[in-house]
Amino acid sequence: MELNLSTPALLFPAISLLLLAYTNRFLALAALIRQLHKDYQEDHESHVLEQIRNIRWRLSLIRNMQGCGVTSLLLCTVSMGGLYLGWQGTGAVFFCLSLVLMVVSLFFSVWEIQFSTTALTILLRDLEDKETSGK
C-alpha cells in the first residue's frame, strides 16, 4: 500500500478537534480548582480535599493526553514532509507513530473521564451525607 500526502492530512481536523476538546477540559478543571480553593479556604470541608486529590490526578492525565495529541500532530506533519520529499518509508513510519500517539491520547482521555465521574460521585456522596444528617 502506498501512502500519499492526503492520507496524513486527513488526521489534521481530527487531532485539532481533540486538542480543542482537551483544552476545554483543562480550562474547566482550572476553573474548578480555583473554586475548590476558595471553598476550602472558607469551609475546610473534607470532601474538598478528596476532590483536590482527584483533580491532581486528572491534571496529570490531561497533560499526558495533550502531550500525546500535540506530538501526534507534529509527527503527522513530519510524515507529510517526508511524503512530500518522496521518502515513502519515513513518511509511513511517522504516520504510524502519529496514529499510535493519537490512540494513546484517546486512552488517556477515557481514563480522565473515569476520574471525572469519580469526582462527581464524591460530590453526590457529600450531598447524600448532608441530606441524611439533616433529617
C-alpha positions in Angstrom: 0.0 0.0 0.0 1.3 3.4 -1.0 0.8 6.3 1.4 0.1 9.6 -0.3 0.2 13.1 1.0 -3.5 13.4 1.6 -3.7 10.5 4.0 -1.9 12.1 6.9 -3.7 15.4 6.1 -7.0 13.7 7.0 -5.8 13.5 10.6 -5.4 17.2 11.0 -9.0 18.1 11.6 -9.5 15.1 14.0 -6.4 15.9 16.0 -7.2 19.6 16.1 -10.7 18.9 17.4 -9.3 16.6 20.0 -6.8 19.2 21.2 -9.6 21.7 21.4 -11.7 19.4 23.5 -8.7 18.6 25.7 -8.0 22.4 26.2 -11.7 22.9 27.1 -11.4 20.1 29.7 -8.3 21.7 31.1 -9.9 25.2 31.3 -13.0 23.7 33.1 -10.7 21.9 35.5 -8.7 25.0 36.2 -11.9 26.9 37.0 -13.0 24.1 39.3 -9.6 24.2 41.1 -10.0 27.9 41.7 -13.5 27.4 43.0 -12.4 24.5 45.3 -9.5 26.5 46.6 -11.9 29.3 47.5 -14.4 26.8 49.1 -11.7 25.1 51.1 -10.4 28.4 52.4 -13.9 29.2 53.6 -15.1 25.9 55.0 -12.2 23.3 55.3 -14.6 20.5 54.3 -13.2 17.0 53.9 -14.9 16.4 50.5 -12.9 19.3 49.1 -9.7 17.5 49.9 -10.9 14.4 48.2 -11.8 16.5 45.2 -8.3 18.1 45.2 -6.6 14.6 45.2 -8.8 13.5 42.3 -8.1 16.7 40.4 -4.4 16.4 40.8 -4.5 13.0 39.0 -6.9 14.4 36.4 -4.5 17.2 35.7 -1.7 14.7 35.1 -3.9 12.8 32.7 -4.9 15.9 30.8 -1.2 16.9 30.5 -0.4 13.5 29.1 -3.3 13.4 26.7 -2.5 16.9 25.4 1.2 16.0 25.1 0.4 12.9 23.1 -2.1 14.8 20.9 0.4 17.6 20.1 3.2 15.1 19.4 0.8 13.2 17.2 0.1 16.3 15.2 3.8 17.1 15.0 4.6 13.5 13.8 1.7 13.8 11.3 3.3 17.0 9.9 6.7 15.3 9.7 5.1 12.4 7.9 3.6 14.8 5.4 7.0 16.4 4.9 8.6 13.1 4.3 6.0 12.1 1.8 6.3 15.5 0.1 10.0 14.9 -0.3 9.4 11.4 -1.7 10.5 9.5 1.4 7.8 6.9 1.5 9.3 4.8 4.2 10.0 7.7 6.5 6.5 9.2 5.9 4.9 5.9 6.6 6.8 5.4 9.9 6.0 8.8 11.2 2.4 8.4 10.2 2.2 5.1 12.0 3.7 6.7 15.1 1.3 9.6 14.8 -1.6 7.2 14.8 -0.2 5.3 17.8 0.1 8.5 19.8 -3.4 9.6 18.9 -4.7 6.3 20.2 -2.6 6.7 23.4 -4.1 10.2 23.8 -7.6 8.8 23.5 -6.8 6.2 26.2 -5.7 9.0 28.5 -8.9 10.8 27.7 -11.0 7.8 28.6 -9.0 7.3 31.8 -9.5 11.0 32.7 -13.3 10.7 32.1 -13.3 7.8 34.6 -11.7 10.1 37.2 -14.1 12.8 36.3 -17.0 10.6 37.2 -15.3 9.7 40.4 -15.2 13.4 41.3 -18.9 13.7 40.6 -19.5 10.6 42.8 -17.7 12.3 45.7 -19.9 15.4 45.3 -23.1 13.2 45.2 -21.9 11.3 48.3 -21.4 14.5 50.1 -24.8 15.7 49.2 -26.4 12.5 50.3 -24.5 12.6 53.6 -25.7 16.1 54.3 -29.3 15.1 53.4 -29.1 12.1 55.7 -27.6 14.0 58.6 -30.1 16.8 58.1 -33.2 14.6 58.6 
